[in-house]
């Protein structure tokens, strides 16, 4: 073909090159909108992931706290069986930290006081309760633990505010309770 050929000024589709102006600008705008929506979705997933990760961490802390008290009770079986791990008797006993030591009953009171302090410190609005109970998966707080005193197993119940809304919820969609049972 010669330089003066009429096909040189046209695209392969046969249309003049001037007819496609601005089309790439619309493509860029659509791509930007799609990218923006995708990034908002990724940010939402990241937020949800962080919330679930924090929730799992707090639940693992509650689990560790329950097993900590269970181990303390197992090391002081007679005091546990005699009822000295009752929440009302919790008290820091200075003698338990000295070389003179303390009685098993005082150790139980001291253990429970230390445990209650740790639950309150490590969990948001954390509170715990230990009792003899045949139905460990009930109760809405340490002030309403719903312990029935039936059976031979101890129930360690822990509540916390997982979603940090200022209240503890024990509804199915927002369970903020952990319970463990201990047989001595």
C-alpha positions in Angstrom: 0.0 0.0 0.0 1.1 3.5 -0.7 1.3 6.3 1.9 -1.6 7.9 0.2 -3.8 4.9 0.7 -7.2 5.6 2.3 -6.9 2.6 4.7 -4.0 4.3 6.6 -6.2 6.7 8.5 -8.6 4.1 9.7 -8.5 1.5 12.4 -8.8 -2.2 11.6 -12.5 -2.1 12.2 -12.9 0.4 9.4 -14.1 3.3 11.6 -12.2 6.5 11.9 -9.8 6.8 14.9 -11.6 10.0 16.1 -14.8 8.0 17.0 -13.3 6.4 20.2 -12.4 9.5 22.2 -13.3 9.4 25.9 -14.1 5.7 26.0 -11.0 4.8 28.1 -11.9 7.5 30.6 -15.2 5.7 31.3 -13.4 2.4 31.7 -11.0 4.0 34.3 -14.0 5.5 36.2 -15.8 2.1 36.3 -12.6 0.3 37.4 -12.0 2.9 40.1 -15.5 2.4 41.5 -15.1 -1.4 41.5 -11.7 -1.1 43.2 -13.2 1.3 45.8 -16.0 -1.2 46.6 -13.5 -4.0 46.8 -11.3 -2.1 49.2 -14.2 -1.2 51.5 -15.1 -4.9 51.5 -11.5 -5.8 52.5 -11.6 -3.2 55.3 -14.8 -4.6 56.6 -13.3 -8.2 56.6 -10.2 -6.9 58.4 -12.4 -5.3 61.1 -14.4 -8.4 61.5 -11.3 -10.5 61.7 -9.8 -8.3 64.4 -13.0 -8.5 66.5 -13.1 -12.3 66.2 -9.4 -12.5 67.1 -10.0 -10.4 70.2 -13.0 -12.4 71.2 -11.0 -15.7 70.8 -8.2 -14.2 72.9 -10.6 -13.2 75.7 -12.3 -16.6 75.6 -8.9 -18.3 75.9 -8.0 -16.1 78.9 -11.3 -17.2 80.5 -10.5 -20.8 79.9 -7.0 -20.5 81.4 -8.5 -18.7 84.4 -11.0 -21.5 85.0 -8.3 -24.2 84.8 -6.1 -22.1 87.1 -8.7 -22.3 89.8 -9.3 -25.9 89.1 -5.6 -26.7 89.7 -5.6 -24.6 92.9 -8.6 -26.6 94.1 -7.0 -29.9 93.2 -3.9 -29.0 95.2 -6.1 -28.2 98.2 -8.7 -30.9 98.0 -9.8 -31.1 101.6 -10.5 -27.3 101.8 -12.5 -27.5 98.6 -14.6 -30.4 99.9 -15.1 -28.6 103.2 -16.5 -25.6 101.3 -13.7 -23.1 101.8 -13.7 -22.1 98.1 -17.0 -20.3 98.7 -16.9 -16.9 97.0 -18.1 -15.1 100.2 -15.0 -16.3 102.0 -12.4 -15.0 99.5 -9.7 -12.9 101.3 -6.1 -12.1 100.8 -4.2 -13.9 103.7 -0.8 -12.3 104.2 0.5 -15.4 106.0 0.1 -17.5 102.9 3.0 -15.6 101.3 5.4 -16.1 104.2 7.5 -19.0 105.2 5.2 -19.8 108.2 2.4 -20.6 105.7 -1.3 -20.9 106.3 -4.0 -23.4 106.9 -5.7 -25.2 104.0 -8.8 -23.1 104.7 -6.8 -19.9 104.6 -5.1 -21.0 101.4 -8.5 -21.6 99.8 -9.6 -18.1 100.8 -6.3 -16.7 99.5 -6.5 -18.6 96.2 -10.0 -17.5 95.6 -9.2 -13.9 96.3 -6.2 -13.9 94.0 -8.3 -15.7 91.3 -11.1 -13.1 91.5 -8.6 -10.3 91.2 -7.0 -11.9 88.1 -10.4 -12.5 86.5 -11.4 -8.8 87.1 -8.0 -7.6 85.8 -7.6 -9.8 82.7 -11.2 -9.9 81.3 -13.4 -6.9 80.4 -15.9 -6.6 83.3 -14.7 -10.1 84.3 -16.3 -11.9 87.2 -16.2 -15.4 88.4 -17.9 -17.8 90.7 -17.3 -21.4 92.0 -19.9 -23.6 93.5 -21.3 -27.2 93.5 -23.7 -27.3 90.6 -25.4 -30.0 88.5 -26.2 -27.5 85.7 -23.0 -25.5 85.0 -24.2 -23.8 81.8 -26.6 -21.4 83.4 -26.4 -18.2 85.4 -26.1 -14.7 84.1 -23.5 -13.2 86.4 -21.6 -13.7 89.7 -24.6 -12.1 91.5 -26.9 -14.6 89.8 -24.8 -17.8 89.3 -27.8 -20.1 89.6 -25.9 -22.8 91.5 -28.2 -25.6 92.8 -25.7 -27.2 95.2 -26.7 -30.6 93.8 -24.1 -33.3 93.0 -20.4 -33.8 93.6 -18.8 -31.6 90.9 -17.7 -28.1 91.3 -18.6 -25.6 88.6 -16.3 -22.7 87.8 -18.3 -20.0 85.9 -16.8 -16.9 84.4 -18.6 -14.0 82.7 -17.2 -11.0 80.8 -18.2 -8.2 78.4 -16.9 -9.6 75.0 -18.4 -6.9 72.7 -17.6 -4.1 75.2 -21.1 -2.7 75.2 -21.1 -2.2 78.9 -23.1 -5.2 79.8 -22.6 -9.0 80.0 -24.9 -11.0 77.7 -25.6 -14.7 77.9 -27.9 -14.9 74.9 -27.2 -17.5 72.2 -26.0 -14.9 69.7 -23.7 -13.2 72.1 -22.4 -15.8 74.7 -20.1 -14.1 77.2 -19.8 -17.0 79.6 -17.4 -19.9 80.2 -18.0 -22.7 82.6 -15.8 -25.7 83.5 -16.6 -28.6 85.9 -14.2 -30.1 88.3 -14.4 -33.4 90.2 -12.1 -33.7 93.1 
